[in-house]
Amino acid sequence: MTVNDRRIRRTRANLEEGLLRLMENKSINKITVCELTECVDVNRSTFYLHYTDIYDMVRHMEDDILKSFFHELDRDKADRTTREDVYHFMETAIASLYENRRKLLILCGKNGDHTFKDRLAEVTYRQANVWMKSILGEKANPVQVELAVSFFCAGCVSLLDRWLRSEVPISSATVLNIMFQLVLSGANGFVK
C-alpha cells in the first residue's frame, strides 16, 4: 500500500464523515460542495478529484455499503443455496449492516437518498428469489414464490430497519435467529 493510497482513503473518509455530519441536520439536496469542503477543510478541487457532485459521492457511499453487504455473495457466488448457506449469508449481511449502522441510518433517513433502501431491497429480493426457488424445488408455483419472496423481503427490511433504529440493545445474533426462523417457517409452509 502506497502513501497515496492511504491519503486517498483518508481524504474520502474525511469527506464522507463531513457529509454524514451535515446530513444529520440538513437535506442532501441543500448541501453544497463548497459547504462540505469547508466543513472538512479540503480544497474543492480535491473533492472533484474523487466525485462529480454530492449525489455522486452519496452513490459511492451507497455502493460501498452494498459491496460490503453482499461481500459473501461475491466470494461464494450465488449458487450456494442450502439453508445453511442462507443462514450464513444472513449472518454476514446483518454484521455488515450493523457495522455500517450510522451511515445507513443517515443515508436512509429523512435527509438522505430515499431510493437507497429500495436498491438494497431489490438486490436482496433477487437473491432471495434464487434461494427460495432452490430450496422449494420444482414443486413451487413461480407466482407464489415471487409473492412470498416479496413478503419475506419487506418483512426483513422492516425488521432490520426497526433493529438499527432501536434504542434498546438487541444482539445481532438475536435478530439473525428471529429473521431466519420467520423466513424458514414461511418457506416450510410452501413445502407442505
C-alpha positions as CSV (number, residue, x, y, z in Angstrom):
1,M,0.0,0.0,0.0
2,T,1.4,3.3,-1.0
3,V,1.3,6.6,0.8
4,N,-1.0,8.0,-1.9
5,D,-3.5,5.1,-1.3
6,R,-3.6,5.9,2.4
7,R,-4.1,9.6,1.6
8,I,-6.9,8.9,-0.9
9,R,-8.7,6.7,1.7
10,R,-8.2,9.3,4.4
11,T,-9.5,12.1,2.2
12,R,-12.5,10.1,1.2
13,A,-13.2,9.1,4.8
14,N,-13.0,12.7,5.9
15,L,-15.3,13.8,3.1
16,E,-17.8,11.0,4.0
17,E,-17.7,11.9,7.7
18,G,-18.3,15.5,6.9
19,L,-21.2,14.7,4.6
20,L,-22.8,12.5,7.2
21,R,-22.4,15.2,9.9
22,L,-24.1,17.7,7.5
23,M,-26.9,15.3,6.6
24,E,-27.8,14.8,10.3
25,N,-29.3,18.3,10.2
26,K,-29.7,19.1,6.5
27,S,-31.3,17.5,3.4
28,I,-28.9,16.2,0.8
29,N,-30.3,18.5,-1.8
30,K,-29.4,21.5,0.3
31,I,-25.8,20.6,0.8
32,T,-23.2,22.2,-1.5
33,V,-19.7,21.0,-2.4
34,C,-18.4,24.3,-1.0
35,E,-20.1,23.8,2.3
36,L,-18.8,20.2,2.6
37,T,-15.2,21.1,1.7
38,E,-15.2,23.9,4.2
39,C,-16.6,21.5,6.8
40,V,-13.7,19.1,6.4
41,D,-11.1,21.7,5.4
42,V,-10.2,20.4,2.0
43,N,-10.0,22.3,-1.3
44,R,-12.9,22.0,-3.7
45,S,-10.6,20.7,-6.4
46,T,-9.7,17.8,-4.1
47,F,-13.4,16.9,-3.8
48,Y,-13.7,17.0,-7.6
49,L,-10.7,14.6,-8.0
50,H,-12.9,12.0,-6.3
51,Y,-16.5,12.8,-7.1
52,T,-18.5,14.8,-9.7
53,D,-21.0,16.2,-7.2
54,I,-22.7,15.5,-3.8
55,Y,-25.0,12.9,-5.4
56,D,-22.1,11.1,-7.0
57,M,-20.5,10.9,-3.6
58,V,-23.6,9.6,-1.9
59,R,-23.9,7.0,-4.7
60,H,-20.3,5.9,-4.0
61,M,-21.1,5.6,-0.3
62,E,-24.2,3.5,-1.0
63,D,-22.3,1.3,-3.4
64,D,-19.7,0.7,-0.8
65,I,-22.4,-0.4,1.7
66,L,-23.9,-2.7,-0.9
67,K,-20.5,-4.2,-1.7
68,S,-19.9,-4.8,2.0
69,F,-23.4,-6.2,2.4
70,F,-23.0,-8.7,-0.4
71,H,-19.4,-9.5,0.1
72,E,-20.3,-13.0,1.0
73,L,-22.2,-13.5,-2.3
74,D,-19.3,-12.2,-4.3
75,R,-16.9,-14.6,-2.5
76,D,-19.0,-17.7,-2.6
77,K,-21.2,-16.9,-5.6
78,A,-24.9,-17.2,-5.7
79,D,-25.0,-20.9,-6.4
80,R,-24.8,-22.0,-2.8
81,T,-28.4,-22.4,-1.8
82,T,-28.7,-24.7,1.2
83,R,-30.4,-23.5,4.3
84,E,-27.0,-23.3,6.0
85,D,-25.8,-21.0,3.1
86,V,-28.8,-18.8,3.6
87,Y,-28.2,-18.6,7.3
88,H,-24.5,-17.8,6.7
89,F,-25.3,-15.1,4.2
90,M,-27.9,-13.5,6.6
91,E,-25.4,-13.6,9.4
92,T,-22.7,-11.9,7.3
93,A,-25.2,-9.3,5.9
94,I,-26.5,-8.5,9.4
95,A,-23.0,-8.0,10.7
96,S,-22.3,-5.7,7.8
97,L,-25.4,-3.7,8.3
98,Y,-24.6,-3.2,12.0
99,E,-21.1,-2.2,11.1
100,N,-22.5,0.5,8.8
101,R,-25.4,1.4,11.1
102,R,-24.8,5.1,11.5
103,K,-24.1,5.6,7.8
104,L,-27.2,3.6,6.9
105,L,-29.5,5.5,9.3
106,I,-28.3,8.8,7.9
107,L,-28.4,7.8,4.2
108,C,-31.8,6.2,4.5
109,G,-33.1,8.9,6.9
110,K,-35.2,12.0,6.3
111,N,-32.3,13.9,4.8
112,G,-30.9,11.1,2.7
113,D,-31.5,9.4,-0.6
114,H,-34.8,7.7,-0.3
115,T,-34.0,5.3,-3.3
116,F,-31.2,3.6,-1.4
117,K,-33.5,1.4,0.7
118,D,-35.3,0.4,-2.5
119,R,-31.9,-0.5,-4.1
120,L,-31.0,-2.6,-1.1
121,A,-34.4,-4.3,-1.1
122,E,-34.3,-5.1,-4.8
123,V,-30.8,-6.7,-4.7
124,T,-32.0,-8.7,-1.6
125,Y,-35.2,-9.7,-3.4
126,R,-33.3,-11.0,-6.5
127,Q,-31.0,-13.2,-4.3
128,A,-33.9,-14.4,-2.1
129,N,-35.8,-15.4,-5.1
130,V,-32.9,-17.6,-6.3
131,W,-32.6,-19.2,-2.8
132,M,-36.4,-19.8,-2.4
133,K,-36.7,-21.5,-5.8
134,S,-33.7,-23.7,-5.0
135,I,-34.9,-24.6,-1.5
136,L,-38.5,-25.3,-2.6
137,G,-37.6,-27.1,-5.8
138,E,-39.7,-27.6,-8.9
139,K,-43.0,-28.1,-6.9
140,A,-43.2,-24.4,-6.2
141,N,-45.5,-22.2,-8.1
142,P,-43.4,-19.4,-9.5
143,V,-46.0,-16.7,-8.9
144,Q,-46.5,-17.9,-5.3
145,V,-42.7,-17.9,-4.8
146,E,-42.4,-14.4,-6.2
147,L,-45.2,-13.1,-3.8
148,A,-43.7,-15.0,-0.8
149,V,-40.2,-13.6,-1.5
150,S,-41.7,-10.1,-1.7
151,F,-43.4,-10.6,1.6
152,F,-40.2,-12.0,3.3
153,C,-38.0,-9.2,1.9
154,A,-40.4,-6.5,3.0
155,G,-40.5,-8.1,6.4
156,C,-36.8,-8.5,6.7
157,V,-36.1,-4.9,5.6
158,S,-38.7,-3.6,8.1
159,L,-37.2,-5.8,10.9
160,L,-33.7,-4.6,10.2
161,D,-34.7,-1.0,9.9
162,R,-36.5,-1.2,13.3
163,W,-33.5,-3.0,14.8
164,L,-31.0,-0.4,13.6
165,R,-33.2,2.4,14.9
166,S,-33.9,0.8,18.2
167,E,-32.7,2.4,21.4
168,V,-32.8,-0.9,23.2
169,P,-29.7,-3.0,22.5
170,I,-30.6,-6.2,20.7
171,S,-27.8,-8.5,19.7
172,S,-27.2,-9.3,16.0
173,A,-27.5,-13.0,16.9
174,T,-31.0,-12.4,18.3
175,V,-32.0,-10.5,15.2
176,L,-30.5,-13.2,13.0
177,N,-32.4,-16.0,14.7
178,I,-35.7,-14.2,14.6
179,M,-35.3,-13.4,10.9
180,F,-34.1,-16.8,9.9
181,Q,-36.8,-18.6,11.8
182,L,-39.5,-16.4,10.3
183,V,-38.2,-16.9,6.8
184,L,-37.7,-20.7,7.3
185,S,-41.2,-21.1,8.8
186,G,-42.6,-19.3,5.7
187,A,-40.6,-21.4,3.3
188,N,-41.6,-24.6,5.1
189,G,-45.2,-23.6,4.7
190,F,-44.8,-23.9,1.0
191,V,-43.4,-27.4,1.1
192,K,-46.4,-28.9,3.0
